[in-house]
């Protein structure tokens, strides 16, 4: 029996508002003979992008855990493994990342996980570039730089918003940043499918040249301690530290050599992608599940672990043990020494000033009041609003109003009929130092 060929995968990336969803829609409606499964990631608590993607035959799978580069490997592995059970329904995969994602860890997934690597092949990374805003984005975002550096194809989009001389200068700058990528100019992401699919372009050697640490994965945890334990009840004691909580996975039968630690680390990546169970002081932690130790009360906190058979356990902790003076004690109160310890390359630091605001509310909106509010908002805060998108129920309009915006640019138009769908407003804003309470109150004032 023939071994099925690997399914090609294209990673579609680009900073917020660069036109990824527009390009995705073009791909989904064009006659290209491919059956495409789409994997999307949302930044924020409300998923909007799937509702903005044209209803097509392709299947769309959404990951909404926030930043795709932090939980991506566990999440993506889960989704791709589920997809693999339905190989007869698709022959291509598109992964659309959030605009705040570094594509490196996304690409890592296809080389770090044997199961995924045997079923899928990374075909290429396509980065959309917003010609009108990329200069200011490069000055304020490391992710924009990484997205350009990793691209096999750079789609220089929204060229109609930039004059010819500035456009030529921008293209020269992009080529200086990534001399190996093909640059394609476009308006409204109007490029042929052949430009972005079936590239056969991703080259691991080139990726390692761009980033020598490419195959050194980032982990959602920083420290592992291995303990040799007898049967009994153990106390996990933590002092106050820099975070009011600590994510943790306890691994049983943990080896101490580097190979065993890395194997367990990859297993824990999948656990960290699962929702964490909150554990409060005095409660027991569980072996093999992702728990979140609640540390928001003053003083030292104690949690407990029951061991039924002698074994080595590994604690895969979100933070370094020394930050919380983490100790494991036996029933006599004696501190159990670690048999082995390991620190890991932790996930990147996020810009704490950048966040998302989601507004969901029933009711019809007065168009004049909405227009006044948005005009004032963009005039005063437009430079800090990286991206806004969503749909609105306008009074007197039978169709939902879909809008998207980048900084001070805003575009909206009537979409499909509401029909039997409940009329509901859903808006997402992503930006820097946004005042959620004020924005929510101002939008509610637009309701009839």
C-alpha positions, 0 to 999 in steps of 0.5 A, spaced: 500 500 500 502 506 498 504 511 503 500 517 503 504 523 501 505 529 506 500 535 506 503 541 504 502 547 509 503 554 507 503 559 513 500 566 512 503 571 516 503 579 516 502 584 522 495 587 524 491 589 518 496 587 512 490 584 509 491 576 511 483 575 511 482 579 504 488 574 501 485 568 505 478 570 502 481 570 495 484 563 495 478 560 498 473 563 492 478 562 487 478 556 482 484 552 484 482 545 485 484 544 492 481 542 498 484 547 503 483 546 511 484 553 514 487 554 521 486 561 524 489 564 530 485 569 534 488 575 539 483 576 544 477 573 547 472 574 542 473 570 535 472 575 529 476 572 523 472 566 522 466 570 521 469 575 516 471 569 512 467 568 506 463 561 507 466 556 503 467 549 502 473 549 506 473 547 513 476 553 518 479 551 525 480 556 530 485 557 535 483 562 540 489 562 546 491 569 545 498 569 542 500 563 537 507 563 538 506 562 546 502 556 545 502 554 538 506 548 538 501 544 543 495 547 539 497 546 532 499 539 534 492 538 536 489 541 531 493 538 525 493 531 529 485 532 528 485 534 521 490 528 519 484 523 521 480 526 515 485 526 510 480 524 505 477 531 506 483 536 504 489 536 500 492 543 503 493 546 509 493 554 510 495 556 517 493 564 518 497 567 524 495 572 528 498 579 526 502 579 533 506 573 532 513 571 530 512 565 525 519 562 527 515 558 532 510 556 528 514 553 523 518 550 528 512 545 529 513 542 522 520 540 524 520 539 532 514 534 532 515 527 529 508 525 528 507 532 525 513 532 520 511 525 518 504 527 515 505 535 513 511 539 509 512 546 510 511 549 503 512 556 505 511 562 509 507 568 505 508 575 509 503 580 507 506 587 508 502 594 509 505 599 504 502 604 508 504 603 515 510 598 515 515 604 516 511 605 523 510 598 525 517 596 524 519 602 529 515 599 534 514 591 533 519 586 533 514 581 530 514 585 524 521 584 523 521 577 524 515 576 519 519 579 514 525 576 515 522 569 515 518 570 509 519 566 502 514 571 499 513 578 501 506 581 498 507 588 498 500 590 499 495 596 499 500 599 494 495 604 491 495 608 498 503 609 497 506 614 491 511 610 486 517 613 489 516 611 496 513 604 494 520 603 490 524 605 497 520 601 501 521 595 496 528 596 497 528 596 504 524 589 504 529 586 499 535 589 504 531 585 510 530 579 506 534 578 500 532 571 499 524 572 498 520 574 492 517 581 493 510 581 489 506 588 489 498 588 490 492 592 491 487 589 496 491 582 496 489 581 489 495 576 487 494 569 484 494 563 488 500 560 484 504 566 488 502 563 495 501 556 494 505 550 492 511 554 493 516 548 495 520 554 498 521 553 505 529 551 506 531 549 513 538 551 512 536 558 510 532 558 516 538 556 520 542 561 517 537 567 518 536 564 526 541 559 528 537 558 534 531 556 529 531 549 532 532 551 539 524 551 541 521 556 546 517 553 551 511 556 555 515 553 562 522 556 564 524 550 569 524 543 571 526 540 577 527 532 578 525 529 584 526 521 587 520 520 591 518 514 595 510 513 597 507 518 601 504 525 601 509 531 599 508 539 600 510 543 594 511 550 598 512 557 594 513 564 597 511 570 594 514 571 587 513 576 581 507 573 579 500 571 582 500 564 579 504 559 577 503 554 571 505 547 572 505 540 570 507 534 574 511 528 570 511 521 572 517 516 571 521 522 569 528 521 567 534 525 568 538 525 562 538 530 557 534 526 552 529 524 557 528 531 559 527 534 552 522 528 551 518 530 557 518 537 555 515 536 548 510 532 552 508 538 556 508 543 551 501 539 549 499 539 556 500 547 557 496 548 550 490 545 554 486 549 559 489 550 566 486 547 572 486 552 578 489 549 584 488 553 591 493 553 597 491 546 601 489 543 595 492 537 591 496 538 584 495 532 579 500 528 575 500 529 568 495 535 567 496 542 567 495 546 573 495 553 575 497 554 582 494 560 585 499 565 589 495 571 590 495 571 597 500 573 602 505 569 605 508 562 603 503 557 600 502 550 600 500 545 595 500 537 596 502 531 591 500 524 593 505 519 591 502 511 590 509 508 588 516 510 588 518 514 582 522 520 579 517 526 578 519 532 574 516 539 575 515 543 569 514 550 572 512 556 568 517 560 572 524 559 575 524 555 582 528 561 585 523 566 583 518 563 588 523 559 593 520 553 590 521 547 595 518 540 595 518 537 602 516 530 605 511 528 611 517 530 616 518 537 613 524 535 610 526 539 604 527 534 598 533 535 594 533 535 586 536 530 583 537 534 576 535 541 574 534 544 567 532 551 565 529 552 558 529 557 553 522 561 555 517 564 551 518 571 548 516 577 552 510 581 550 509 588 550 505 589 556 502 595 553 499 592 547 492 588 548 485 587 545 479 589 547 472 585 545 465 588 545 459 584 545 452 587 545 445 586 543 441 592 540 441 596 534 446 602 533 445 609 531 449 610 524 450 618 526 452 616 533 457 611 531 460 615 525 461 621 530 464 616 535 469 612 530 471 619 527 473 622 534 476 615 536 481 615 530 482 622 530 485 622 538 487 614 538 488 612 531 496 611 532 495 607 538 490 602 534 493 597 530 487 593 528 480 594 529 475 589 526 468 586 527 460 587 525 455 591 527 447 591 527 445 598 524 438 601 525 434 600 519 439 596 515 437 588 514 444 586 513 450 586 518 455 592 517 462 589 517 468 593 518 476 593 518 481 598 520 488 599 521 490 605 525 486 611 522 484 608 516 477 605 516 473 601 511 466 598 512 460 595 508 454 592 508 455 584 508 450 578 508 443 579 511 442 577 518 436 573 517 434 568 523 441 570 526 440 574 532 442 581 531 449 582 535 454 587 535 461 584 536 468 589 535 475 587 537 480 593 538 488 591 538 492 596 540 497 600 545 494 603 552 487 602 550 482 604 555 477 599 555 471 602 560 471 608 556 471 605 549 465 600 551 461 606 555 462 610 548 460 605 544 454 603 548 452 610 547 451 609 540 445 604 541 438 606 540 
